[in-house]
Amino acid sequence: MQLTCEETDAALVVRVSGEIIMDAVTECRAEVEHLALAAAAPAVVVDLSAVAFMDSSGVGFLIGLRRLCQDHGKTLSLANPTPPIKKLLAMLRLTDYFDAPPTGPAGA
């Protein structure tokens, strides 16, 4: 799992690539949480357009990040989930929970 971040006035966009699996989540959780809280923007958008696979620890990571953002007055949404990630979110009935929009520009 690799991360790149870009902050605008509207949102911190976190672009994730690779696989969101237990080992990667363990390594990146603190960094992403710190960036989300340190950002002045009121929203965090996680761009999943380059994510091929996500296991249950990845789902837990995103749920925890959403709760953290909510606890600090920020919103979290997912952008551009790939078909396997869309299917996973739908199967777990989390699409509405994350406000995952249809594929389009990140943060749009």
Summary of the structure (lengths in Angstrom):
residues: 108
radius of gyration: 12.4
end to end distance: 23.2
largest distance: 33.5
contacts: 328
relative contact order: 0.20
helix: 43%
strand: 30%
